[in-house]
Amino acid sequence: MRLQKRWSSAILLAAIIIAGCNDAPENSTPSTPATPNDVLVPAVISYNIVNQYPHDTKAFTEGLEFKDGFLYESIGQYEKSDIRKVDLTTGKVLQSTKMDDKYFGEGLTILNGKIYQLTYREGKGFVYDFATLKQESSFPFHTQEGWGMTNNGTHLIFCDGGSTLYFTDPATSKVVKQLPVTDERGPVNEINELELIKGYIYANQWRADIILKIDTLTGKVVGRADLSAIRQQAGIPPFSGREDGPDVLNGIAYDAASNRIFITGKNWPKLFEVRLDN
């Protein structure tokens, strides 16, 4: 009898459970596993050429800035590197300081009356007086290479050809923040010349005729401008690999006072004022 009662109880309990399941509201939905956030696809940024200016065809442009009505440019290649002040309208070099032949000039930025410049593989950057372009000091950086550089008013921000932006303290050269840059496909490598514009970093990507718009908080590429047609529009020959011939698109400068963006390329005969999303 005890065995029969146990079986009867078990059967009754099972019936109650089944009935409870059948009484579930028809509009109830089972829980589903969480899905990852939607992948951010960068917005397409169109461009228009506003003005064209002459550019030194022997200028292997690695860094470009605009300040107080003039362009400041860092020129690369061993034995040919310098830092220069350039008249926008004529392209004439007004001041320059040549680097030692053993250095290859890279990105530059202007902060608190000083010009900061990276070198390619020498692990050393230089500081110049803004007014005289006289070299005052140097600073170390601890990546294998130096590429582009900009600043946010407090920190120097540079890249090394990979997918990371490094924020450093200009007083100590210590890295205070590393920001990985990603787009809808993952890490974005070969980030080159940099410019901070309205809180976003605009960047060239080496060997690609595009400009990336990067969120400085997340590192995500939120916009992408395809400038692959600009050579044809401006009559600039395509990249041929010939020494001193027009090379890759490189160089972004911003005139905050007039909301103007300037771009050029290595050994390009022209510099352009363009409208992106500014």
Beta strands, then each sheet from edge to edge (+ up, - down):
strand 1: 43-45
strand 2: 48-54
strand 3: 61-67
strand 4: 70-75
strand 5: 82-87
strand 6: 93-98
strand 7: 105-111
strand 8: 114-119
strand 9: 124-129
strand 10: 135-140
strand 11: 149-151
strand 12: 156-159
strand 13: 164-168
strand 14: 175-180
strand 15: 182-183
strand 16: 186-187
strand 17: 191-197
strand 18: 200-205
strand 19: 208-215
strand 20: 221-226
strand 21: 249-255
strand 22: 260-265
strand 23: 270-275
sheet 1: 1+ 20+ 19- 18+ 17-
sheet 2: 2+ 23- 22+ 21-
sheet 3: 3+ 4- 5+ 6-
sheet 4: 7+ 8- 9+ 10-
sheet 5: 11+ 12- 13+ 14-
sheet 6: 15+ 16-
end
